[in-house]
Amino acid sequence: MEQNNSKSYGSALLTLITVFFFWGFVAASNDILIPVFKEKLHLEQWQSQMISFAFYFAYTVGSIIYFFVSKASGNDILNKYGYKNGIAGGLILSALGTLLFYPAAESASFYLMITGLFIVGLGFSLQQIAANALVVALGDPKTGAQRLSLTGGVNNFGTTIGPLLVSLAIFGSVSAKHVASISAVKFPYLILGALFLVVAVIFKFSKVPNKIESITDNVISSPTDISTDVKSTDKKSALNYLQLSLGMIAIFVYVGVEVSTASNLPAFMKEKLNIPTGNIAPFISLYWASLMIGRWTASVGAFNFSDGTKKILRVVTPYIAFAVFLAVNKLAQHDVTPFYIYAFVIVVLIIADLLSRGNPARQLLIFSGCAITALFIGMLSTGMVSVFAFISVGLFCSTLWPCIYTLAVTGLGNHTNEGSSFLIMMIMGGGFISLLQGYLADHFLGIQWSYLVGVGCFVYLAFYAIKAKSTLKSQGIDFDTVELKGGH
C-alpha cells in the first residue's frame, strides 16, 4: 500500500475495508427484498421502491444531524470524538436497526422493515463520513482515488454475494419452485447485526487513527512541480466552491442511477422475460459484480507495482473479478453458462479505462457516455440482450464515486471534511431516483422505457465532468498536467 508521511497504514486500511463490505452487502440485498415484498404484500412498483428510499434517505438525515450537531458544538464531531470512535458508534447504531428485522419478518410488516433499514442507514451515514475521509488520508493523497476504488471493490464483493445469501435465506433454495418466506428475512440480518457489534469492538482496539491530518490541496502538483496552493480560507463554506455544489448533485444522480438500475431490474425481467423472482438473484449479483470488476481494475493504482505490471493487471484484473462472480454463483448451484458472453462486454470497460488516461474528469465523461449507450441498447432491444445491456451499466458506474469525490473535494483545503459530509448527504439519490423510476414505470413509461431516468442522470454526470474540469482549471488545478499515480 501507499504510504503517507513515512508511516505505513496498511493494517489500518485493511481493518477499515470491512465496513465497506457491510455497506455493499446490505445495499444489494435490498434488490432481493423489493420483489419479494412486492409479490407477498401486493405492492405497486413505486411502493416497493420505498425499501431503497428509506435506506438511502437515512444517509441524508444522518448527514444533516451530523452537520447541525457539529455546528452547535462548535467542533466537527469526528475531530472531537475521533474517527475510530465514530465508525464504532455507527456500527452499533446499525446493529440496533437489524434487531427490527425480527418483528418485521415475523409479522410481515413492511413499515417495520423499512424502519429497520432506515436505522441501519443512519449508522452507515456516520461510518461513510469517517471512512471515506480516512481512506484518502491513509497514504499518498495523490492515490486517494485508487484507494477509494480498492475499498469500493471490497464493497462490491459484498454486493455480489449479498443477493445470493439473502435469496437463499428467503427462498430456502436456489430453485424457483420454492416459495419465498418473508419470515426467513430475519436470519441474515440478525447475523449481520451481530457482525456489526464484533467489528465495532475490533475497531475500538484497532490501529485505525482517531485523528487525521487535514487533507490539503498540496497533493496536486503543477507541471513545474510547484505545489498548487488554493486558499480555501477565502471562502466561508465548502458550498461556496462550485466543484462541490455541483458535485453534490452529481453524487445524488450517480447513486440514484446506480441503485435504480438494479432495483427495477427484477420487475423488468419478470414482466418482459417472464423470469420468476427466485431465479433473478444471479442477475442482480452480476450487476453488482460489474461494479466490483471496474473497481478492482481501478484499484491497481493503489499498489506499488511497476508501470509494466500495472498495464498487464488492468487487463487481467477485471477477468479475475468476473471469475469470482462465476465461482460464487457456481457454489450457490446456479447455472453460470448464460453469463460467459459477458466476458466480451468487459472488453468495453477495459478500452474505456485505458482511454481515460488517469484523468477523473475524462473518465467520468467517457464512462457516462458508455452508460447512456448501454441504457439505449437495453430499451431498444429484447430478451437477454436488453438484460445484459442494463446490467452492463454497473461496469460504467464502477469508478464514478471516486471520480466525482476527487473532483468535488479538490481545492477545498480546510473545508474538505465539511464537503465530504455534504457529499455523503446526497446518497439519498439512491432512494429518490429509484422511487421516481418506479413511479414512471407504473403510470407513464412502462418498466423498459423508465430507464430514460438513468439516461438523464448520466447526461448530468457528463455535464459535471466538463464543468468541474473548467472550474478547477480556473482555480489553478489541471488534472491534464499532473501525474496521478496508478492512472485513476
C-alpha positions in Angstrom: 0.0 0.0 0.0 1.0 3.6 -0.4 2.5 5.5 2.4 2.0 8.9 3.8 4.5 10.8 5.9 6.6 7.7 6.0 4.0 5.9 8.1 2.6 2.6 7.0 -1.2 2.4 7.2 -1.6 -0.9 5.5 -3.1 -2.8 8.5 -5.3 0.2 9.4 -6.6 0.3 5.8 -7.3 -3.5 5.9 -9.4 -3.0 9.1 -11.3 -0.1 7.5 -12.2 -2.2 4.5 -14.5 -4.4 6.5 -17.2 -1.6 6.8 -17.2 -1.1 3.1 -18.1 -4.8 2.7 -21.1 -4.3 5.1 -22.4 -1.3 3.1 -22.4 -3.3 -0.1 -24.0 -6.4 1.4 -27.0 -4.5 2.7 -27.4 -2.2 -0.3 -27.5 -5.1 -2.8 -29.7 -7.3 -0.6 -32.4 -4.7 -0.8 -32.8 -5.6 -4.5 -33.9 -9.1 -3.4 -36.3 -7.7 -0.7 -38.0 -5.4 -3.2 -39.6 -8.1 -5.5 -40.4 -10.4 -2.5 -42.3 -7.8 -0.5 -43.9 -6.6 -3.8 -45.3 -10.0 -4.5 -46.3 -11.0 -1.0 -47.9 -7.7 0.0 -49.2 -6.9 -3.5 -47.4 -3.5 -3.7 -47.1 -1.3 -6.8 -43.6 -0.9 -8.2 -43.1 2.6 -6.7 -44.3 1.3 -3.3 -41.7 -1.5 -3.3 -39.0 1.1 -4.1 -39.7 2.6 -0.6 -37.2 0.0 0.6 -34.4 1.8 -1.4 -35.9 5.2 -0.4 -35.9 4.5 3.4 -32.3 3.1 3.3 -30.7 5.9 1.2 -32.7 8.8 2.7 -31.3 7.8 6.1 -27.9 8.8 4.8 -29.2 12.4 4.3 -30.9 12.5 7.7 -27.7 11.2 9.3 -25.5 13.8 7.5 -27.9 16.6 8.4 -27.8 15.6 12.0 -24.0 15.4 11.8 -23.8 18.8 10.3 -26.0 20.6 12.8 -24.6 18.8 15.9 -21.1 19.8 14.7 -22.2 23.4 14.2 -24.0 23.5 17.6 -21.0 22.1 19.5 -18.6 24.4 17.7 -16.4 21.5 16.6 -16.6 18.7 14.0 -17.9 15.6 15.6 -15.2 13.3 14.2 -12.5 15.8 15.1 -13.9 16.0 18.6 -14.6 12.3 19.4 -12.3 10.6 16.9 -12.8 8.8 13.6 -12.3 5.4 15.1 -14.9 6.0 17.7 -17.3 7.5 15.1 -17.1 4.3 13.0 -17.6 2.1 16.0 -20.6 4.1 17.1 -22.1 3.9 13.6 -21.7 0.1 13.6 -23.6 -0.1 17.0 -26.4 2.1 15.6 -26.7 -0.1 12.5 -26.8 -3.2 14.7 -29.8 -1.8 16.6 -31.5 -1.4 13.3 -31.1 -5.0 12.4 -33.0 -6.0 15.5 -36.2 -4.7 14.0 -36.0 -7.3 11.2 -37.1 -10.0 13.7 -40.6 -8.5 14.4 -40.8 -7.2 10.8 -40.2 -10.7 9.4 -42.5 -12.4 11.9 -45.4 -10.1 11.2 -44.6 -9.5 7.5 -44.7 -5.8 8.4 -43.4 -3.6 5.5 -43.2 -0.5 7.7 -41.2 -2.2 10.5 -38.7 -3.5 7.9 -38.1 -0.1 6.2 -37.8 1.5 9.7 -35.1 -1.1 10.5 -33.4 -0.3 7.2 -33.6 3.4 7.9 -31.8 2.9 11.3 -29.1 0.8 9.6 -28.7 3.6 7.0 -28.3 6.2 9.8 -25.4 4.2 11.2 -23.9 3.8 7.8 -24.0 7.6 7.2 -21.7 8.2 10.2 -19.4 5.3 9.0 -19.3 6.8 5.5 -18.4 10.3 6.5 -15.5 8.9 8.6 -14.3 6.1 6.4 -14.1 7.9 3.1 -12.0 10.7 4.6 -9.8 8.1 6.3 -9.2 6.1 3.1 -8.0 9.3 1.3 -5.8 10.2 4.3 -4.2 6.8 4.9 -1.5 7.1 2.3 -0.3 9.3 -0.5 -3.1 11.8 -1.2 -2.4 11.6 -4.9 -3.6 8.0 -4.9 -6.6 8.6 -2.7 -8.9 7.9 -5.6 -7.3 4.5 -6.2 -7.7 3.5 -2.5 -11.4 4.5 -2.8 -11.6 2.2 -5.8 -9.9 -0.6 -3.7 -12.4 -0.2 -0.9 -15.2 0.1 -3.4 -14.1 -3.2 -4.8 -14.5 -4.8 -1.4 -17.8 -3.1 -1.1 -18.9 -4.8 -4.3 -17.7 -8.2 -3.2 -20.4 -7.6 -0.5 -22.9 -6.6 -3.2 -22.1 -9.7 -5.2 -22.7 -12.3 -2.5 -25.4 -10.3 -0.6 -28.2 -11.0 -3.1 -27.3 -14.7 -3.3 -27.2 -15.3 0.5 -30.4 -13.3 1.2 -32.1 -15.1 -1.7 -31.0 -18.4 -0.3 -32.3 -17.5 3.1 -35.7 -16.3 1.8 -36.4 -19.0 -0.8 -34.7 -21.8 1.2 -33.2 -23.0 -2.1 -31.9 -21.6 -5.4 -34.7 -23.4 -7.1 -37.6 -21.2 -8.3 -40.0 -24.0 -7.2 -39.6 -23.0 -3.6 -41.9 -20.3 -2.2 -40.5 -17.2 -0.8 -40.7 -16.9 3.0 -40.7 -13.4 4.4 -40.2 -14.8 7.9 -36.8 -16.0 6.8 -35.6 -12.5 6.2 -34.7 -12.1 9.8 -31.9 -14.6 9.9 -29.3 -13.0 7.6 -29.9 -9.5 9.1 -29.7 -10.7 12.7 -26.4 -12.4 11.9 -25.3 -9.2 10.2 -26.2 -7.2 13.3 -24.0 -9.5 15.4 -21.1 -9.0 13.0 -21.6 -5.2 13.3 -21.0 -5.4 17.0 -18.0 -7.7 16.6 -16.4 -5.3 14.1 -17.2 -2.3 16.4 -15.2 -3.9 19.1 -12.3 -4.6 16.7 -12.4 -1.0 15.5 -12.2 0.3 19.1 -8.9 -1.6 19.6 -7.5 -1.3 16.1 -4.6 0.7 14.7 -7.0 2.9 12.7 -6.1 6.5 13.8 -8.6 8.5 15.7 -7.2 11.8 14.3 -6.0 12.5 10.8 -4.2 15.5 9.3 -6.4 17.8 7.2 -6.5 16.8 3.5 -4.8 19.7 1.9 -4.5 20.8 -1.7 -0.8 20.3 -1.8 -1.4 16.9 -3.4 -1.9 18.4 -6.8 1.4 19.5 -8.4 1.8 21.8 -11.4 3.9 20.9 -14.4 6.8 22.7 -12.8 6.4 20.6 -9.7 5.4 23.7 -7.7 2.6 22.9 -5.3 -0.7 24.4 -6.1 -1.9 26.4 -3.2 -5.7 27.0 -3.2 -6.6 29.4 -0.4 -9.7 27.8 0.9 -9.9 30.3 3.8 -11.0 32.9 1.2 -14.5 31.2 1.2 -16.7 30.7 4.3 -18.1 27.3 3.4 -17.5 24.3 1.2 -20.8 25.2 -0.5 -19.1 28.3 -2.0 -17.0 26.1 -4.2 -18.7 25.3 -7.5 -17.0 21.9 -7.9 -18.5 20.9 -4.5 -22.0 22.3 -5.0 -22.3 20.8 -8.5 -20.6 17.6 -7.2 -23.4 17.2 -4.6 -25.9 16.9 -7.4 -23.5 14.6 -9.2 -23.4 12.2 -6.2 -27.2 12.4 -5.9 -27.8 11.3 -9.6 -24.9 8.9 -9.6 -26.0 6.9 -6.5 -29.6 7.2 -7.9 -28.9 5.7 -11.2 -26.6 3.0 -9.7 -29.3 1.9 -7.3 -32.4 2.3 -9.5 -30.9 0.4 -12.5 -30.6 -2.7 -10.3 -33.7 -2.3 -8.1 -36.0 -2.0 -11.1 -34.3 -4.9 -12.9 -36.3 -7.7 -11.2 -39.6 -6.1 -12.3 -38.3 -5.7 -15.9 -37.1 -9.4 -16.1 -40.4 -10.7 -14.7 -42.6 -8.6 -16.9 -40.7 -8.8 -20.2 -39.0 -12.1 -19.9 -41.3 -13.9 -17.5 -38.4 -14.9 -15.3 -39.5 -16.0 -11.7 -38.3 -13.9 -8.8 -36.5 -16.9 -7.4 -34.2 -17.0 -10.5 -33.3 -13.3 -10.6 -30.7 -13.3 -7.8 -27.6 -14.2 -10.1 -28.5 -11.4 -12.5 -28.7 -8.9 -9.6 -25.4 -10.4 -8.4 -23.8 -9.8 -11.8 -24.9 -6.2 -11.8 -23.2 -5.5 -8.5 -20.2 -7.7 -9.6 -19.9 -5.4 -12.6 -19.1 -2.6 -10.2 -16.6 -4.9 -8.4 -15.0 -5.7 -11.8 -14.5 -2.0 -12.6 -13.3 -1.1 -9.1 -10.8 -3.9 -8.8 -9.4 -2.7 -12.1 -9.1 0.9 -10.9 -7.6 -0.2 -7.6 -4.4 -1.5 -9.3 -3.0 2.0 -8.9 -3.2 1.8 -5.1 -0.3 -0.7 -5.1 3.4 -0.1 -5.7 3.7 -2.1 -8.9 5.9 -1.2 -11.9 4.2 0.6 -14.8 4.5 -2.6 -17.0 2.9 -4.7 -14.3 0.1 -2.2 -13.9 -0.7 -2.3 -17.6 -1.0 -6.1 -17.5 -3.1 -6.1 -14.4 -5.5 -3.6 -15.9 -6.4 -6.2 -18.5 -6.2 -9.3 -16.2 -7.8 -7.9 -13.0 -11.4 -7.4 -14.5 -11.4 -11.1 -15.5 -10.2 -12.2 -12.1 -13.2 -10.3 -10.6 -15.5 -11.8 -13.2 -14.2 -15.3 -12.2 -15.0 -14.5 -8.6 -18.6 -13.8 -9.6 -18.8 -17.1 -11.6 -17.3 -19.1 -8.7 -19.6 -17.6 -6.1 -22.7 -18.3 -8.2 -21.4 -21.8 -9.1 -21.1 -22.5 -5.3 -24.7 -21.4 -5.0 -25.6 -24.0 -7.6 -26.7 -21.5 -10.3 -26.1 -22.3 -14.0 -23.4 -19.8 -14.9 -23.1 -20.7 -18.7 -25.5 -17.9 -19.7 -23.1 -15.4 -18.2 -19.9 -16.4 -20.2 -20.8 -14.0 -23.0 -20.4 -11.1 -20.5 -16.7 -11.5 -20.9 -16.9 -9.7 -24.2 -18.8 -6.8 -22.6 -15.9 -6.4 -20.2 -13.6 -5.5 -23.1 -15.6 -2.2 -23.5 -14.7 -1.4 -19.9 -11.0 -2.1 -20.4 -10.9 0.2 -23.5 -12.8 3.0 -21.8 -10.5 2.7 -18.8 -7.4 3.0 -21.0 -8.9 6.0 -22.8 -9.4 7.8 -19.6 -5.6 8.1 -19.1 -5.8 8.8 -15.3 -7.9 11.9 -15.5 -11.0 11.7 -13.3 -13.0 14.2 -15.4 -12.2 12.4 -18.6 -13.1 9.0 -17.1 -16.4 10.4 -15.8 -17.2 11.8 -19.3 -16.3 8.6 -21.1 -18.0 6.2 -18.7 -21.2 8.3 -18.7 -21.2 8.1 -22.5 -20.8 4.3 -22.4 -23.6 4.0 -19.8 -26.0 6.1 -21.9 -25.3 3.8 -24.9 -25.9 0.7 -22.8 -29.2 2.1 -21.5 -30.5 2.8 -25.0 -29.4 -0.7 -26.2 -31.4 -2.1 -23.2 -34.5 0.0 -24.1 -34.4 -0.7 -27.8 -33.7 -4.4 -27.7 -35.4 -7.5 -26.3 -34.6 -10.7 -24.4 -31.3 -11.3 -22.7 -29.6 -8.6 -24.9 -31.6 -6.0 -23.0 -30.9 -7.6 -19.7 -27.1 -7.7 -20.2 -27.2 -4.1 -21.6 -28.9 -2.9 -18.4 -26.5 -5.0 -16.2 -23.5 -3.5 -18.0 -24.4 -0.1 -16.6 -22.8 -1.4 -13.4 -19.5 -1.6 -15.2 -19.7 2.1 -16.1 -20.9 3.2 -12.7 -18.0 1.3 -11.1 -15.4 4.1 -10.7 -17.7 7.2 -10.8 -17.8 7.6 -7.0 -14.0 8.2 -6.7 -14.1 10.4 -9.8 -16.8 12.6 -8.5 -15.5 12.6 -4.9 -12.0 13.6 -6.2 -13.3 16.4 -8.4 -15.7 17.7 -5.7 -13.2 17.9 -2.8 -10.2 19.0 -4.7 -9.4 22.6 -3.8 -11.5 22.7 -0.6 -8.5 22.7 1.8 -9.8 23.1 5.4 -13.3 22.7 4.2 -12.7 19.1 3.0 -14.4 17.4 5.9 -17.4 19.6 5.6 -17.5 19.0 1.9 -17.3 15.2 2.5 -20.3 15.3 4.8 -22.3 17.2 2.2 -21.4 14.6 -0.4 -22.5 11.7 1.9 -25.8 13.6 2.4 -26.6 13.3 -1.3 -26.5 9.5 -1.2 -30.2 9.9 -0.7 -30.4 10.0 -4.5 -30.4 6.2 -4.3 -33.9 6.4 -2.8 -35.4 9.3 -4.8 -34.3 8.2 -8.3 -35.5 4.6 -7.6 -38.8 5.9 -6.4 -39.1 8.2 -9.5 -38.3 5.4 -11.9 -40.7 3.1 -10.2 -43.5 5.7 -10.4 -42.8 6.4 -14.1 -42.8 2.7 -14.8 -46.2 2.2 -13.2 -48.0 5.2 -14.6 -46.3 6.7 -17.7 -43.4 4.9 -19.4 -43.6 1.3 -18.6 -40.8 -0.6 -17.0 -38.5 -0.8 -20.0 -38.6 2.9 -21.1 -38.5 4.0 -17.4 -34.7 3.6 -17.8 -34.8 7.0 -19.6 -34.4 8.3 -16.0 -31.0 6.7 -16.0 -30.1 8.4 -19.3 -31.0 11.8 -17.7 -28.7 11.1 -14.7 -25.7 10.2 -16.9 -26.3 13.3 -19.1 -25.8 15.4 -16.0 -22.7 13.5 -15.0 -21.2 14.1 -18.4 -22.0 17.8 -17.9 -20.4 17.8 -14.5 -17.2 16.2 -15.9 -16.8 19.1 -18.3 -17.9 21.8 -15.8 -15.7 20.5 -12.9 -12.7 20.4 -15.2 -13.1 24.0 -16.2 -13.9 25.2 -12.7 -10.8 23.5 -11.2 -8.7 24.9 -14.1 -9.8 28.4 -13.2 -8.5 27.7 -9.7 -5.1 26.7 -11.0 -5.7 22.9 -10.8 -5.5 21.0 -14.1 -5.6 17.2 -14.0 -4.3 17.1 -17.5 -0.9 18.5 -16.5 -0.3 16.4 -13.3 0.5 12.8 -12.9 -1.9 10.8 -10.7 -0.2 7.6 -9.8 -2.0 4.5 -10.9 -3.9 6.1 -13.7 -7.1 7.0 -11.9 
